[in-house]
Structures are given as C-alpha cells and as structure tokens.
Amino acid sequence: MIMNKVIAVVVTYNRIKLLKQCVEALQKQNYPCDIMIVNNNSGDGTETWAIEISKQKDIIKYMNTGDNIGGAGGFNAGMRWAVELGYEFIWLMDDDCMPYEDSLEELMIAHERLGGTYGWLSSIALWKDGKECKMNRQKLKKSFYDYMELIQYGLVEAEQATFVSLFLNTPVVKKVGLPIKEFFIWGDDIEYTRRIAIRHKIASFLVGKSKVIHLMENNSESNIAIDGVERIPRYSYAFRNENYLYRKEGWRGIVYYIARCGMSILRVFKYSKKNKIKRCYIVLSSMVRGFFFNPKIERF
C-alpha cells in the first residue's frame, strides 16, 4: 500500500550498520516518504532485519535482488518497482547517504518552484567533516546563467550528478528509461543524469538548500594512478562504462573520452609507485572492450 507520494530507493550490500542509520534518517524527514530497501543479496543479516522492519512499518518496502547485481542493477530494479507501484517521485541514494531532516522538504520546495518541469534535482553531498564530498561533485552547465534568476533560491542548472540523493519524477523515468544494469558499478549515475540533461535536453538542477552527509571512508576522487592495488580491477568497469557514456554524445564525447584515458595513463607513469603496467593494462584493455559494449536501455 502506498502511504506517501515519494519513495526513497536505497540500494545496499553488506553494510547493515549504515543501512540502519540511513533508514532511521529517512523516517525523520519533515516531508514524509516511503522507503524501499533494495538488497543485493547481502550476507550480513540485512535480509532478516529488513523483512522484520518492513512488516512492522507500512512505509517500508523490501526486495532482495537474489544476487549482487551492483549498484546499477539495484537502482534499475528499485526504480522499476517504484514506477510499477505508482509513486509520483523517486529519491535515490546509497546506504551510506544520511539525509538531514529537511533534505526532502527542500527538494519538494524546488520541485514546486520549478513547476514540476525539470529532469532531476540533486542535493549537495557533504563528507563527515561538513565539507564537500568530492566524489559527488555535480557538473554545472556552462550556460547555467540561462536560469540566473533561480540562483537566489539556491538552484543552479547542472548536467551531471550522482545517485547520492537524486530526485526524479516518474514521467521523466518513463520517458528516458532506467539506469543501465549492465554497468554493474561505476558511471551508471553519470550516464543516467547526462542522458536526461544532455541527450534529452531536460533542464536539471543542483538544489543548494538540500544537503546530505555521505559517509564514505575517504573523501577523495577516484584515481587509478594512486588507488590501492586491491581496487585496481574495479577500474575496468569505469573505463568500459565511460566509453559507452561518451560515445553516445557524438564525436566530441569520443575525443573527450580518449583524452581522458590518455591523461589517466600519464598520471600512472607520473604518480604510481608500483603496479604501473597493471594499471595501464586496465585502462587500455577496458578502453578497447568499451567500444564493443553496447547495452540496451530498458524502457516501460
């Protein structure tokens, strides 16, 4: 049964402590929302806890994807279910995203101010120390001055954001389709927000008055040149997925992608203290695989 017109979709995998904090914060929102927990088949007790709390509270929905299908697969499944259940608005976040009590309220104020006409709304993500979370930095549109009158309300046009507090209305999701589950991890949110703002040309906005805390372990951007050796294989998804992403934006996107890969290799040679060959191989092999990576967008 639908209790509220907004549902927060939270994707989780083996982080029950953070998940509990996130769900608790969502239940304290000034503007009420239902909560959907999308469990990528965690093995840390998430299943037992989520089933129990969803029985106790009608506002909490629960689904287990049956396997670890990554963040991309989790958001794909959760958003599909949210649309099928008939919610008007979908609010996306990871399990380590901790919204303030007025986070959703400020998103709804922005929704009203824009008359419901926008692609997506994105909150400011802060780190544990209250400063900007670098991983979640939105990319502002160069011509954001087209909406200069909105800056006084904390709204700035943007073309790229992450799924750490991203707000959408269902008609937009039905129009552009779902996130690409084959991305598994890395870049699914960038592809999706750019698909809306750039390829579909639907103005989207950073909402400066809506803030969340992102409890990442470290406040740093991803960088294959200096990241730990155990994390290097994860970058194969990043460079493969980015190939698809920028290839869909025409020749400028392709040139940008090739230059981006080239800069990554240069950084490896300049800054990496070990495993330089392995790091370069990940970039180049993933780059080649990316040209043959062409997943289909799921639509309603």
C-alpha positions in Angstrom: 0.0 0.0 0.0 1.3 3.5 -0.9 1.4 5.8 2.1 3.2 8.8 0.5 3.8 10.0 -3.0 7.6 10.0 -2.6 9.6 6.8 -2.2 13.3 6.7 -1.3 15.1 3.9 -3.0 18.1 2.7 -1.0 20.5 0.2 -2.5 22.5 -1.8 -0.1 25.1 -4.6 0.0 26.7 -5.9 3.2 26.5 -2.7 5.1 23.7 -3.2 7.6 25.0 -0.7 10.2 25.0 2.1 7.6 21.7 1.0 6.2 20.0 1.2 9.6 21.3 4.8 10.0 20.1 5.7 6.6 16.6 4.3 7.1 16.4 6.0 10.5 17.2 9.3 8.9 14.6 8.8 6.2 11.9 8.2 8.8 12.7 11.6 10.4 12.1 13.6 7.2 10.0 16.7 7.6 8.3 15.8 4.3 7.2 12.2 4.6 8.3 9.5 2.2 8.0 5.7 1.9 11.3 3.8 1.9 12.3 0.9 -0.4 15.3 -1.2 0.6 16.9 -2.9 -2.3 19.2 -5.7 -1.0 21.8 -7.1 -3.4 21.7 -10.4 -1.5 23.7 -9.3 1.5 25.0 -11.9 3.8 25.4 -9.8 7.0 21.9 -10.0 8.4 20.3 -7.4 6.2 17.7 -9.8 5.0 16.3 -10.7 8.4 16.3 -7.1 9.7 14.7 -5.6 6.5 11.9 -8.2 6.4 11.1 -7.6 10.0 11.0 -3.8 9.8 9.0 -3.9 6.6 6.4 -6.0 8.4 6.3 -3.5 11.3 6.0 -0.4 9.2 3.8 0.1 6.1 6.1 2.8 4.7 9.0 0.4 4.3 9.1 -1.8 1.3 11.7 -4.5 0.8 13.1 -6.5 -2.1 16.1 -8.9 -2.5 17.6 -8.9 -6.0 18.8 -12.5 -5.4 22.4 -11.7 -6.3 24.9 -9.0 -6.1 24.0 -7.1 -9.3 25.9 -4.0 -8.4 24.6 -0.5 -7.7 23.5 -0.2 -11.3 21.4 -3.3 -11.1 20.0 -2.4 -7.7 18.8 1.1 -8.8 17.4 -0.4 -12.0 15.3 -2.9 -10.1 14.3 -0.5 -7.4 13.2 2.3 -9.8 11.2 -0.2 -11.9 9.4 -1.4 -8.9 8.7 2.2 -7.7 7.2 3.1 -11.0 5.1 -0.1 -11.1 3.8 0.7 -7.6 2.6 4.1 -8.8 4.8 6.5 -6.9 4.9 10.1 -8.2 8.5 10.8 -7.2 11.6 8.6 -6.7 14.5 9.7 -4.4 17.7 7.7 -5.0 20.6 7.1 -2.6 23.2 4.6 -1.4 23.0 3.1 2.1 25.8 5.4 3.3 23.8 8.5 2.5 22.5 10.3 5.5 19.9 13.0 4.8 19.1 15.9 7.1 15.6 16.2 8.3 14.8 18.9 5.7 16.6 17.3 2.8 13.5 16.0 1.0 11.5 19.1 2.1 13.9 21.3 0.2 13.8 19.1 -2.8 10.0 19.4 -2.8 10.2 23.2 -2.5 12.5 23.2 -5.5 10.0 21.0 -7.4 7.2 23.4 -6.7 9.3 26.4 -7.6 10.2 24.8 -11.0 6.5 24.0 -11.6 7.5 20.3 -11.8 9.4 21.0 -15.1 12.9 19.5 -14.8 14.8 16.4 -15.4 16.3 15.7 -12.0 17.2 17.5 -8.7 20.4 16.8 -6.9 21.3 17.6 -3.2 24.7 18.8 -2.1 26.7 15.9 -0.6 28.9 16.7 2.3 31.5 14.5 3.9 31.9 13.6 7.6 33.7 16.9 8.3 30.9 19.0 6.8 32.9 19.9 3.7 32.2 18.9 0.1 32.2 15.2 -0.7 34.5 15.2 -3.7 33.1 12.0 -5.2 29.7 13.6 -5.5 30.5 16.9 -7.1 27.9 17.9 -9.7 29.0 19.2 -13.0 27.4 22.6 -13.6 26.2 23.5 -17.1 28.4 26.2 -18.7 25.4 28.2 -19.6 23.7 27.9 -16.2 23.1 31.7 -16.4 20.0 30.8 -18.6 18.4 30.3 -15.2 20.2 33.0 -13.4 17.0 34.1 -11.6 16.9 30.8 -9.7 20.3 31.3 -8.1 18.7 33.4 -5.3 16.8 30.2 -4.3 19.9 28.0 -4.4 19.1 26.4 -7.7 21.8 26.1 -10.4 21.4 24.2 -13.7 23.6 21.1 -13.9 24.3 18.4 -16.4 25.8 15.6 -14.2 25.2 14.2 -10.7 25.5 11.0 -8.7 22.8 8.8 -7.1 23.7 10.2 -3.7 20.4 12.0 -3.2 19.0 12.3 -6.7 15.3 13.2 -7.0 13.1 12.5 -10.1 9.5 12.5 -11.1 8.0 9.3 -12.6 7.1 10.8 -16.0 10.8 11.6 -16.6 11.8 8.0 -15.7 9.1 6.7 -18.1 10.4 8.9 -20.9 14.1 8.2 -20.6 14.1 4.6 -19.3 16.0 3.1 -16.4 19.7 3.1 -15.4 21.7 0.6 -17.4 22.1 -2.5 -15.2 25.0 -3.9 -17.2 27.2 -1.1 -15.9 27.2 -3.1 -12.6 29.2 -0.4 -10.8 30.8 3.0 -11.7 29.3 5.5 -14.0 25.7 4.3 -14.1 24.6 7.5 -12.3 26.7 9.8 -14.5 25.3 8.1 -17.7 21.8 8.4 -16.4 21.9 12.1 -15.3 23.7 13.0 -18.6 21.2 11.0 -20.6 18.4 13.2 -19.1 20.2 16.6 -19.0 22.3 16.4 -22.2 20.8 13.8 -24.6 17.2 14.5 -23.8 17.9 18.2 -23.1 15.7 18.4 -20.0 17.0 21.1 -17.6 18.2 19.7 -14.3 19.3 21.3 -11.1 21.6 21.3 -8.1 19.5 22.2 -5.1 21.8 24.1 -2.8 19.4 24.1 0.2 19.1 20.3 0.2 22.1 18.6 1.9 23.1 15.1 2.8 26.1 13.5 4.5 27.9 10.8 2.5 29.7 8.6 5.0 32.5 7.4 2.6 35.6 6.1 4.3 37.8 8.6 2.5 37.0 12.0 0.9 38.8 11.6 -2.3 38.0 11.3 -6.0 38.7 8.0 -7.9 42.2 7.9 -9.4 43.7 4.7 -10.8 47.2 6.2 -10.5 47.2 6.3 -6.7 44.4 4.0 -5.6 45.3 0.8 -3.7 46.4 -2.2 -5.7 43.4 -4.2 -4.4 41.0 -1.7 -6.0 42.7 -1.6 -9.5 40.4 -4.3 -11.1 37.3 -2.1 -10.3 38.5 0.5 -12.7 37.8 -1.9 -15.6 34.1 -1.0 -15.1 34.9 2.7 -15.0 36.8 2.9 -18.3 34.5 0.4 -20.1 31.3 2.2 -19.0 32.7 5.7 -19.8 33.4 4.5 -23.3 29.6 3.8 -23.8 28.7 7.0 -22.0 30.8 9.5 -24.0 30.4 7.5 -27.3 26.6 8.3 -27.1 27.4 12.0 -27.1 29.0 12.2 -30.5 32.5 12.9 -31.7 33.1 15.5 -29.0 32.4 12.8 -26.4 34.7 10.3 -28.1 37.6 12.8 -28.3 37.0 13.7 -24.6 37.0 10.0 -23.6 40.2 9.2 -25.5 41.9 12.3 -23.9 40.6 11.2 -20.5 42.1 7.8 -20.9 45.4 9.2 -22.1 45.6 11.5 -19.1 45.0 8.5 -16.8 47.9 6.7 -18.3 50.1 9.8 -17.9 49.1 10.1 -14.3 50.0 6.4 -13.8 53.6 7.0 -15.1 53.9 10.2 -13.1 52.4 9.3 -9.7 52.2 5.5 -9.3 54.9 4.0 -7.2 54.1 0.4 -8.1 52.0 -1.8 -10.5 52.3 0.7 -13.3 52.0 -1.9 -16.0 48.9 -3.4 -14.4 47.2 0.0 -14.1 48.0 0.9 -17.7 46.7 -2.5 -18.9 43.4 -1.9 -17.1 42.9 1.4 -18.8 43.8 0.2 -22.3 42.1 -3.2 -22.2 38.9 -1.6 -20.8 39.0 1.1 -23.3 39.1 -1.4 -26.2 36.3 -3.5 -24.6 34.2 -0.4 -24.2 33.9 0.0 -28.0 32.1 -3.3 -28.1 30.0 -2.6 -25.0 26.5 -1.6 -26.2 23.8 -2.5 -23.6 20.2 -1.6 -24.3 18.2 0.9 -22.3 15.2 -0.7 -20.6 12.0 1.3 -21.1 8.5 1.0 -19.9 
